[in-house]
Amino acid sequence: MEKINYQKVRGNPVYRASSRVLDLGLSSLGLALFSPLFLYLAVKIKLEDGGPIFYSQTRLGQGGWTFKIWKFRSMIEGADQMKKDLLEKNEIAGAMFKIKDDPRITKIGKMIRRYSLDELPQLVNVLRGEMALIGPRPPLPEEARQYSDYDWQRLLVKPGCSGLWQVECRNDGDFDQMVQLDIKYINQRSLWLDLRLMVKTIGLIFRPTGM
C-alpha cells in the first residue's frame, strides 16, 4: 500500500500559500455567484417541513482537531439519533456509513444530494481556513476512532470539499479505496491537480451519477 511522503507533505510552502490564496478567491466568488441558489434552497427546505435550513456536524480536520462542518439540511430532524437503528443496513465496509435508500432523507434532500448542492455551505468552512476546496473528506469522530495507523495518514492535510475519491469513485468506492486515493492525492497534490479536480467536480454536479 502506498504511504505518505512526509517530507513532501511538510515541505512545499509555495504550494500551501498559493493553494490558500486560490481557496480564498474561489470560495468568495462561489458564495457570491451561488447566493440566489442559496436563497432558493433555503426557501424549499423551510417550506417542506418547517425545520432548520442548515445542518452542522462535528468533523475532524487536519491533525485530528475538531470543527463544525456546514451543509444544507437534507434529512429529517433527529436523523442522527436514528442512525444506530440503520447500522445493519450500511452498504460500505470500514469506517463509513452510507445506504442508498436512506429513509431519513427529505424530498428536497434527495434533489440537493443528487447534485451535491447540500455541500455548498462548506465554502464558509473554506473561507475560515477549516477546509480546502480539494482534499480528503473530513471524517466523523466515531469513524476516526476505527482508523488504523495507515488510515490516519489522510488526516495529515487539511480536509476538502471534494477530492480524488469523489471524482473517481463518486458513490461506488469503499472505505479502503477512499483511503488509498486520499493518500495518492496527498503525495501528488499540486495546484494543477487541484484545478483539474475542481473542474471535474463541477462536471459531476451537472452529470450526477445517483444518490
Buried (B, 14 or more C-beta within 10 A) or exposed (E): EEEBEEEEBEEBEEBBEBBBEBBBEBBEEBBEEBEEEBEEBBEBBBEBEEBEBEBEEEBBBBEEEEBEBBBBBBBBBEBEEEBEEBEEEEEBEBBBBEBEEBEBBBEBBEBBBBBBBBBBBBBBBBBEBBBBBBBBBBBBEEBBEEBEEBBBBBBBBBBBBBBBBBBBBEEEBBBBBBBBBBBBBBBEBEBEEBBBBBEBBEEBBEEBEEB
